[in-house]
Structures are given as structure tokens and as C-alpha cells.
Amino acid sequence: MSVGKFLTGFLVGSAVGGVVGILLAPASGEETRGMIADKSEELYRNTEDSVKEIQNKANDVIDDIQKKGDELLVKIQDTIKQQG
């Protein structure tokens, strides 16, 4: 599963669950609007944290690939020098 699909599913599921929970709870319109605003802010913060975490992991993977590529390049150059 791709990260994008997972993140999209996570966001949609969180939003739908939050809205359904708020709408089914017995509260006045003003209280409900306040709860929706609070849940929206919470969802935004959680999403922002998740995106940052995914970016950090992706950066770590890219750094690791770059390091391994550099090591492989050195080995190839050494092998060519030895044969030449």
C-alpha cells in the first residue's frame, strides 16, 4: 500500500468518524459547532504530525540509498582500477 493511499484513508476515516460522533451526540448547535471546530484543529495537528513523520522516514530512506549508492560507486571504481 502506498503512503499516499494510507494517508488519504487515514484522513478520510478520521474526519468521517469525528463528524458522525459529534452529530450523533446530544448537544446544542453552538456546542456542536464548537466540538466540530475543536476536532478539526485536532485532526489538522495529527495530520501535520503524521506528514512530518512520513517525510522524516522518507528522508532517512533517501539518505541510506544515497550512502549505499556512493559505496557501490567506490567499489566499482576500485574494481575498474584494479583491472586496468
Phi, psi and omega in degrees: 000135181283155180297321180298316179294319179298312181297319178298314179297320178298314182294314181296315180298318178296316181295313181296315180298317179296315181294315180298317179299319180290317183291332180274346180282137179286112179201161178288167180301318180295317178296319180297316178298320177297317179294321178297317179298316180297315181294324178297316178296318179297316179298318179299313180297316180296320179294317179300317179297317180297317180296317179297319180296317179295319178298318179297317179295318178297318178297320178297317179296316180298316178299318180295317179297318179298316180297314180294323177296318178297317179297318179296319179299317178297317179297317179296316179297319178297319180295319179295319179296321182292327181279340185272000000 
